[in-house]
Amino acid sequence: MILNQNIQKKAYSSDYISKNMLDEDFLNVFQQFRLFQVVLGSCRIDARYRFVTTPSLYQKLYTVVIITLVFISYSGMICYAYKRYENMNYFYAFTSMNTIAHFIFYFSSIFQSRFYCNKENVKFYVKLSQVDKLIKVHYNKIISNVIKRMNWITLLALFLVICFIVGTVCVTKNPYLLIPVTVLLITHSTVLTEINFSANLIVYLGLHIQVISNMMKRHIETVETNLAVEEFSVFKKHFLKAVGTKTCNLNEFGLDDYLKRIFTAFSNFQNVYKFQIFLFTSKVVLFVVLTFEYVLLTVQTNGPDRLGLLILVTLTLTDTIGLLILCLCYEAFERDIREVKLVSIKAMSICHTGPLRDKAKIIYRTVEDTFPHFSVYDMWELDARLFIRVCNVVTGFFVTFLQLTYL
């Protein structure tokens, strides 16, 4: 009995390790984001020595300490606002509401990413690595290098925003403001980094989708020009050509299975990040409205806190840009899938027999039956129209505020 249990434990352990043991190159793709999130205490996984697990107890305790310090700092900011705006109830109410809202969004985001869905995060990384393994041998880190550059650009943009705000505070020569501003930047960066990371993940999956369409396009070109070749360059006439020019044998490459794994990874991505996107969209709507109201209040009463207004406008603008980039990335992802569908139709119309036609039929049916839609709890779908809807909502609030203020 005991011997059988030990055998089962060893079998389970080896299977667990084989599934969660990822390639070093794959883990390095998003290493920049993970390191930044480790500092913020919001990293979803613990990736060391090619082994991916849930965050350790010490990492979770580190996150609890950061949350506690943020809570104490925000409480101090509310007490300071009460003393500063003792005779200005509107400014005190707005500052308190703004501070509480920031903390609620921050706590909800970091709790969901760090404590709530640990197993789902590990599962998502495993599914993503399975997609990467199908193409790594053939394309020599082509997609990985593109994503790494995007990660650096995204983090550099966020770093410039942080430097601008800190530099503005330093110009005022008020060192007491550095502590609350630093805490505010920590909470803001935690939420915004999650969204930027999710946008780059969508681009990552979209580039894999482009591989399928480009492979089929190149094979169609060989059929149309009567070139009897089995191997061809995938990235010919494509912006990824500068990164690498590996070739691939279509007869040995399962395009249909490749697409199914991409859709499976996207399904896991949706389950993991839909709460973050719901939270971030709500935050953008709320803070755009609050910022506009605060601008009207400052202009109308000649408010004293011009520095706070500048910081609030800057942070709200970065959130709005982050939402716009997220919507555009997903719109590009959907366009890549539609292109794969069109290319599969063209392949079936040209190739009446052969492996390409068989794969194209399966790809067409897969896209037709399981087209991925990012639904946020069945309330709205993530696409380019979401940003337009957000603009329509906040514009309605703007008009209402202007009427109540000046009419």
C-alpha positions as CSV (number, residue, x, y, z in Angstrom):
1,M,0.0,0.0,0.0
2,I,2.7,2.5,1.0
3,L,4.8,1.4,-2.0
4,N,2.0,2.1,-4.4
5,Q,1.4,5.5,-2.9
6,N,5.1,6.4,-3.3
7,I,5.0,5.3,-6.9
8,Q,2.0,7.4,-7.5
9,K,3.6,10.4,-5.8
10,K,6.7,10.1,-8.0
11,A,4.7,9.7,-11.1
12,Y,2.6,12.8,-10.3
13,S,5.8,14.7,-9.4
14,S,7.6,13.9,-12.6
15,D,4.5,14.8,-14.6
16,Y,4.1,18.1,-12.7
17,I,7.7,19.0,-13.4
18,S,7.5,18.1,-17.1
19,K,4.5,20.4,-17.5
20,N,5.8,23.3,-15.5
21,M,9.4,23.1,-16.7
22,L,9.6,25.8,-19.4
23,D,12.4,26.8,-21.8
24,E,14.7,29.5,-20.6
25,D,14.3,31.5,-23.8
26,F,10.5,31.6,-23.4
27,L,10.8,32.8,-19.8
28,N,13.2,35.6,-21.0
29,V,10.6,37.0,-23.4
30,F,8.6,38.7,-20.6
31,Q,11.4,38.8,-18.0
32,Q,11.4,42.7,-18.0
33,F,7.8,42.8,-16.9
34,R,8.2,40.1,-14.4
35,L,11.2,41.8,-12.7
36,F,9.3,45.1,-12.5
37,Q,6.3,43.4,-11.1
38,V,8.4,41.5,-8.5
39,V,9.6,44.9,-7.2
40,L,6.0,46.1,-7.1
41,G,4.9,42.9,-5.4
42,S,2.3,42.0,-8.1
43,C,4.1,39.3,-10.2
44,R,1.6,36.5,-10.9
45,I,4.1,33.6,-10.9
46,D,7.4,32.6,-9.5
47,A,9.7,31.7,-12.4
48,R,13.2,30.5,-11.4
49,Y,15.5,27.9,-12.8
50,R,13.0,27.2,-15.7
51,F,10.4,26.1,-13.1
52,V,7.1,28.0,-12.9
53,T,5.1,27.9,-9.7
54,T,2.7,30.0,-7.8
55,P,4.1,32.9,-5.7
56,S,5.9,31.7,-2.6
57,L,4.8,32.5,1.0
58,Y,7.6,35.1,1.3
59,Q,6.6,36.8,-1.9
60,K,3.0,37.0,-0.7
61,L,4.1,38.4,2.7
62,Y,6.2,41.0,0.8
63,T,3.0,42.0,-1.0
64,V,1.0,42.2,2.2
65,V,3.7,44.5,3.6
66,I,3.5,46.8,0.6
67,I,-0.3,46.9,0.8
68,T,-0.1,47.8,4.5
69,L,2.4,50.6,3.8
70,V,0.2,51.9,1.0
71,F,-2.9,51.8,3.2
72,I,-1.1,53.7,6.0
73,S,0.3,56.3,3.5
74,Y,-3.2,56.8,2.0
75,S,-4.7,57.3,5.4
76,G,-2.1,59.9,6.2
77,M,-2.9,61.6,2.9
78,I,-6.6,61.9,3.8
79,C,-5.7,63.3,7.3
80,Y,-3.4,65.8,5.6
81,A,-6.1,66.8,3.2
82,Y,-8.5,67.4,6.1
83,K,-6.1,69.8,7.7
84,R,-5.2,71.6,4.4
85,Y,-8.7,71.9,3.1
86,E,-10.4,72.6,6.4
87,N,-12.5,75.5,5.0
88,M,-12.9,74.0,1.5
89,N,-15.2,71.0,1.8
90,Y,-15.4,70.4,-1.9
91,F,-11.6,69.9,-2.3
92,Y,-11.4,67.7,0.8
93,A,-14.3,65.5,-0.4
94,F,-12.7,65.2,-3.9
95,T,-9.2,64.4,-2.5
96,S,-10.6,61.8,-0.1
97,M,-12.7,60.2,-2.8
98,N,-9.8,60.2,-5.3
99,T,-7.5,58.6,-2.7
100,I,-10.0,55.9,-1.6
101,A,-10.7,55.1,-5.3
102,H,-7.0,54.7,-6.1
103,F,-6.6,52.4,-3.1
104,I,-9.6,50.3,-4.0
105,F,-8.5,49.8,-7.6
106,Y,-5.0,49.0,-6.5
107,F,-6.0,46.5,-3.8
108,S,-8.5,44.8,-6.2
109,S,-5.8,44.5,-8.9
110,I,-3.0,43.2,-6.7
111,F,-5.2,40.8,-4.8
112,Q,-6.6,39.2,-8.0
113,S,-3.1,38.8,-9.6
114,R,-1.2,37.8,-6.5
115,F,-3.6,35.8,-4.3
116,Y,-6.7,34.8,-6.1
117,C,-6.0,32.9,-9.4
118,N,-2.5,31.4,-8.7
119,K,-3.1,28.0,-10.4
120,E,-4.7,29.7,-13.4
121,N,-1.7,31.9,-13.9
122,V,0.7,29.0,-13.9
123,K,-1.6,27.1,-16.3
124,F,-1.7,30.1,-18.7
125,Y,2.1,30.2,-18.8
126,V,2.3,26.5,-19.5
127,K,-0.2,26.8,-22.4
128,L,1.7,29.8,-23.8
129,S,5.0,27.9,-23.7
130,Q,3.3,25.0,-25.6
131,V,2.5,27.5,-28.4
132,D,6.1,28.7,-28.3
133,K,7.6,25.2,-28.5
134,L,5.9,24.5,-31.8
135,I,7.7,27.4,-33.6
136,K,10.9,27.9,-31.7
137,V,13.0,25.5,-33.7
138,H,12.0,27.0,-37.0
139,Y,12.1,30.7,-36.4
140,N,15.0,31.2,-34.0
141,K,13.5,33.7,-31.6
142,I,11.9,35.9,-34.3
143,I,8.8,36.7,-32.3
144,S,10.6,36.8,-29.0
145,N,12.9,39.6,-30.1
146,V,10.0,41.7,-31.3
147,I,8.2,41.3,-28.0
148,K,11.3,42.1,-26.0
149,R,11.7,45.4,-27.8
150,M,8.0,46.2,-27.2
151,N,8.5,45.4,-23.5
152,W,11.4,47.7,-23.2
153,I,9.6,50.5,-25.0
154,T,6.5,50.1,-22.8
155,L,8.5,50.1,-19.5
156,L,10.6,53.1,-20.8
157,A,7.5,55.1,-21.5
158,L,6.2,54.3,-18.0
159,F,9.6,55.2,-16.5
160,L,9.5,58.6,-18.3
161,V,6.1,59.4,-16.9
162,I,7.4,58.6,-13.4
163,C,10.5,60.8,-13.9
164,F,8.3,63.6,-15.1
165,I,6.0,63.5,-12.0
166,V,8.9,63.1,-9.6
167,G,10.8,65.9,-11.4
168,T,7.8,68.2,-11.1
169,V,7.6,67.5,-7.4
170,C,11.3,68.2,-7.0
171,V,10.9,71.6,-8.8
172,T,8.4,72.7,-6.1
173,K,11.2,72.2,-3.5
174,N,8.7,70.4,-1.1
175,P,10.3,67.2,0.0
176,Y,7.3,66.2,2.1
177,L,5.3,65.6,-1.1
178,L,7.8,62.9,-2.3
179,I,6.4,60.2,0.0
180,P,2.7,60.5,-1.0
181,V,3.6,60.9,-4.7
182,T,5.9,57.9,-4.5
183,V,3.0,55.8,-3.0
184,L,0.6,57.1,-5.6
185,L,3.1,56.1,-8.4
186,I,3.4,52.6,-6.9
187,T,-0.3,52.0,-7.0
188,H,-0.7,53.5,-10.4
189,S,2.2,51.6,-11.9
190,T,0.9,48.3,-10.5
191,V,-2.4,48.6,-12.2
192,L,-1.1,50.1,-15.5
193,T,1.7,47.5,-15.7
194,E,-0.9,44.7,-15.7
195,I,-2.7,46.3,-18.6
196,N,0.5,46.9,-20.6
197,F,1.6,43.3,-19.9
198,S,-1.8,42.0,-21.2
199,A,-1.6,44.2,-24.3
200,N,1.9,42.8,-25.1
201,L,0.6,39.2,-24.5
202,I,-2.1,39.9,-27.1
203,V,0.5,41.1,-29.6
204,Y,2.5,38.0,-28.8
205,L,-0.4,35.7,-29.7
206,G,-1.2,37.9,-32.7
207,L,2.3,37.4,-34.1
208,H,1.9,33.6,-33.8
209,I,-1.4,34.0,-35.8
210,Q,0.6,35.9,-38.5
211,V,3.0,33.0,-38.8
212,I,0.1,30.8,-39.9
213,S,-1.2,33.2,-42.5
214,N,2.3,34.0,-43.9
215,M,3.2,30.3,-44.1
216,M,0.0,29.7,-46.1
217,K,0.5,32.7,-48.3
218,R,4.0,31.7,-49.2
219,H,2.9,28.2,-50.0
220,I,0.1,29.6,-52.2
221,E,2.7,31.6,-54.0
222,T,4.7,28.5,-54.7
223,V,1.6,26.8,-56.1
224,E,0.6,29.8,-58.3
225,T,4.2,30.1,-59.7
226,N,4.5,26.3,-60.2
227,L,7.5,26.1,-57.9
228,A,7.8,22.6,-56.6
229,V,9.5,23.3,-53.3
230,E,8.7,22.0,-49.9
231,E,10.5,24.6,-47.8
232,F,10.0,28.4,-48.1
233,S,10.7,31.5,-46.2
234,V,7.8,32.4,-43.9
235,F,8.5,36.0,-43.4
236,K,9.1,37.1,-46.9
237,K,7.8,40.7,-47.5
238,H,7.0,41.0,-43.8
239,F,8.3,43.3,-41.1
240,L,9.7,40.4,-39.2
241,K,12.1,39.5,-42.0
242,A,14.8,41.7,-40.5
243,V,14.9,39.5,-37.4
244,G,15.3,36.1,-39.0
245,T,14.9,34.2,-42.2
246,K,14.4,30.6,-41.1
247,T,12.5,28.1,-43.3
248,C,9.9,25.6,-42.4
249,N,8.6,22.4,-44.0
250,L,4.8,22.7,-44.3
251,N,4.3,18.9,-44.5
252,E,6.0,18.5,-41.1
253,F,4.3,21.5,-39.4
254,G,0.8,21.1,-37.9
255,L,-0.8,24.4,-38.7
256,D,-4.2,23.3,-37.5
257,D,-2.8,22.1,-34.2
258,Y,-0.8,25.3,-33.9
259,L,-3.9,27.4,-34.3
260,K,-5.9,25.4,-31.8
261,R,-3.1,25.8,-29.2
262,I,-3.1,29.5,-29.8
263,F,-6.9,29.7,-29.2
264,T,-6.5,27.6,-26.1
265,A,-3.8,29.9,-24.8
266,F,-6.1,32.9,-25.6
267,S,-9.0,31.3,-23.7
268,N,-6.7,30.9,-20.6
269,F,-5.6,34.5,-21.1
270,Q,-9.2,35.7,-21.1
271,N,-10.0,33.8,-17.8
272,V,-6.9,35.3,-16.1
273,Y,-7.1,38.9,-17.3
274,K,-10.8,39.7,-17.8
275,F,-11.1,41.0,-14.2
276,Q,-8.1,43.3,-14.7
277,I,-9.5,44.7,-17.9
278,F,-12.9,45.2,-16.2
279,L,-11.2,47.0,-13.3
280,F,-9.0,49.1,-15.6
281,T,-11.9,50.2,-17.8
282,S,-14.0,51.2,-14.8
283,K,-11.0,53.1,-13.4
284,V,-10.5,55.0,-16.7
285,V,-14.1,56.1,-16.8
286,L,-14.2,57.1,-13.2
287,F,-11.0,59.1,-13.1
288,V,-11.6,60.8,-16.4
289,V,-14.9,62.1,-15.0
290,L,-13.3,63.0,-11.6
291,T,-10.4,64.8,-13.3
292,F,-12.7,66.8,-15.5
293,E,-14.8,67.8,-12.4
294,Y,-11.7,68.7,-10.5
295,V,-10.5,70.9,-13.4
296,L,-13.8,72.7,-13.4
297,L,-13.7,73.1,-9.6
298,T,-10.2,74.5,-9.7
299,V,-11.0,77.0,-12.5
300,Q,-14.2,78.1,-10.8
301,T,-12.8,78.6,-7.3
302,N,-9.1,79.3,-8.2
303,G,-8.1,76.1,-6.3
304,P,-4.8,76.1,-4.5
305,D,-3.5,72.6,-5.4
306,R,-2.3,73.1,-9.0
307,L,0.5,70.5,-8.5
308,G,-2.1,67.9,-7.5
309,L,-4.1,68.8,-10.5
310,L,-1.1,68.3,-12.9
311,I,-0.3,64.9,-11.3
312,L,-3.9,63.8,-11.6
313,V,-4.2,64.8,-15.2
314,T,-0.9,63.1,-16.1
315,L,-1.9,59.8,-14.5
316,T,-5.4,59.9,-16.0
317,L,-3.9,60.6,-19.4
318,T,-1.5,57.6,-19.1
319,D,-4.5,55.4,-18.1
320,T,-6.5,56.5,-21.1
321,I,-3.6,55.9,-23.5
322,G,-3.1,52.5,-21.9
323,L,-6.7,51.6,-22.6
324,L,-6.4,52.9,-26.2
325,I,-3.3,50.7,-26.8
326,L,-5.0,47.7,-25.3
327,C,-8.1,48.1,-27.6
328,L,-5.9,48.6,-30.7
329,C,-3.8,45.5,-29.9
330,Y,-6.8,43.3,-29.6
331,E,-8.3,44.8,-32.7
332,A,-5.1,43.9,-34.6
333,F,-5.3,40.4,-33.1
334,E,-8.8,40.0,-34.5
335,R,-7.8,41.2,-37.9
336,D,-5.0,38.7,-37.9
337,I,-7.5,35.9,-37.3
338,R,-9.8,37.2,-40.0
339,E,-6.8,37.2,-42.4
340,V,-6.0,33.6,-41.5
341,K,-9.6,32.7,-42.4
342,L,-9.4,34.5,-45.8
343,V,-6.1,32.9,-46.6
344,S,-7.5,29.5,-45.8
345,I,-10.4,30.1,-48.2
346,K,-7.9,31.1,-50.9
347,A,-5.8,28.0,-50.2
348,M,-8.8,25.8,-50.6
349,S,-9.8,27.5,-53.9
350,I,-6.3,26.9,-55.3
351,C,-5.2,23.6,-53.9
352,H,-7.8,21.0,-54.7
353,T,-5.8,18.2,-53.1
354,G,-2.8,17.9,-50.8
355,P,-1.8,18.7,-47.2
356,L,-2.4,22.4,-47.5
357,R,-6.0,22.0,-48.5
358,D,-6.6,19.6,-45.6
359,K,-5.0,22.0,-43.1
360,A,-6.8,25.0,-44.6
361,K,-10.2,23.2,-44.2
362,I,-9.5,22.5,-40.5
363,I,-8.2,26.1,-40.0
364,Y,-11.3,27.6,-41.6
365,R,-13.6,25.4,-39.5
366,T,-11.7,26.2,-36.3
367,V,-11.9,30.0,-36.9
368,E,-15.5,29.7,-38.0
369,D,-16.6,27.7,-34.9
370,T,-14.4,29.0,-32.2
371,F,-13.6,32.6,-33.2
372,P,-12.1,34.2,-30.0
373,H,-14.1,37.0,-28.5
374,F,-12.9,38.7,-25.4
375,S,-16.0,39.1,-23.3
376,V,-15.7,41.0,-20.1
377,Y,-18.3,39.2,-17.9
378,D,-20.8,39.4,-20.8
379,M,-21.1,43.2,-20.3
380,W,-18.9,44.3,-23.2
381,E,-16.3,43.0,-25.6
382,L,-12.8,44.1,-25.9
383,D,-12.2,45.7,-29.3
384,A,-11.5,49.1,-30.8
385,R,-15.1,50.1,-30.3
386,L,-14.7,49.8,-26.5
387,F,-12.6,53.0,-26.5
388,I,-15.2,54.8,-28.5
389,R,-17.9,53.7,-26.1
390,V,-15.9,54.9,-23.2
391,C,-15.4,58.3,-24.9
392,N,-19.2,58.5,-25.5
393,V,-19.9,57.8,-21.8
394,V,-17.4,60.4,-20.4
395,T,-18.5,63.0,-23.0
396,G,-22.0,62.7,-21.7
397,F,-20.7,63.4,-18.2
398,F,-18.7,66.3,-19.5
399,V,-21.8,67.9,-21.0
400,T,-23.8,67.4,-17.8
401,F,-21.1,68.9,-15.7
402,L,-20.8,72.0,-18.0
403,Q,-24.5,72.5,-17.9
404,L,-24.7,72.3,-14.1
405,T,-21.7,74.6,-13.7
406,Y,-22.3,77.4,-16.2
407,L,-26.0,77.2,-17.0
